[in-house]
C-alpha cells in the first residue's frame, strides 16, 4: 500500500514578500522614478532666472510717470460707462493708460490722454514693442497675432507672439492692447516644462502637483524603498561587507 504525500507550499515570510514586492514594484514605477531623478537634475542644473528669461528682460524704467496732460480718473470712468472695482494708471509701450477693472469680465484700457480705447496695432509696431521688452543683441524675426493664447503662456485671449533669433529661441508674448510683454518663453523654458510635467505626473497642464497619480506613485515608491532596505539588511547579515581593508 502506497502512502500518499502532500506537498505544502512554504510561507514566504518577510524576506520572500520583500523580494516579490521589490521586483514587481520596480517594474511598475521604475520608469517614473527615473523621470523624478531626471526632472530633479534638470531643475537644479538650469538656473530659474534663465528659464524665465529674466536675463533678456530690460531693467525697470528709472523715471516716473509724467502726469501732465493726463485725464483724471473721474473722466476716464465716465468714458468707460461703469464704476470700476479697481483703477490703475500706468505707463506702457503705447504710453500712459487707465486700466479700469469691471466686477466681471476683462478690464477696460483707455488712453490716459484722450480717455478713448486704444486702437489695434500692426505687426511692425509689435516688432518695435518687442525690441523694447528684450535685452540682448538678437533681433526679432517674426510677429504673429494669435487669436488664442497658447497654453505655455498661462494667459487667455489673443496675444502677439514675437520670436527672436537668439541661442534660446526666445519668444515674447505681447498684450494686443498695450503692447506690454506678458510672458517670456524659450526652448530652455520648454525643456524645463517638459521635465516638470514628467516630475509631477500632470502631463496635460503641468499645474496640479497634488494629483492622485503622483501621490499613488510616491506611496508605491516608498514601499519599493522599504523592501529594498529589507533585502539589503538580509544580504549584509549573511555576508558582511568590509568598508576598509583588514590590516
FENJONOR-V729495 format. One line per field, one symbol per residue. ss: DSSP state (~ for helix, > for strand, _ for the rest). A space follows every 50 residues. Layout:
ss=???
This chain:
ss=____________~~~~~~~~~~~~~~~~~~~~~~~~~~~~~~~~~__~~~ ~__~~~________________~~~~~~~~_____>>>>>>>__>>>>>> >______>>>>_____>_____~~~~~~~~~~_______>>>>>>>____ ~~~_____>>>>>>______>>>>>_____>>>>>_~~~~~~~~~~~~~~ ___________~~~~~~~~~~~~~~~~~~~~~~~~~~~_________
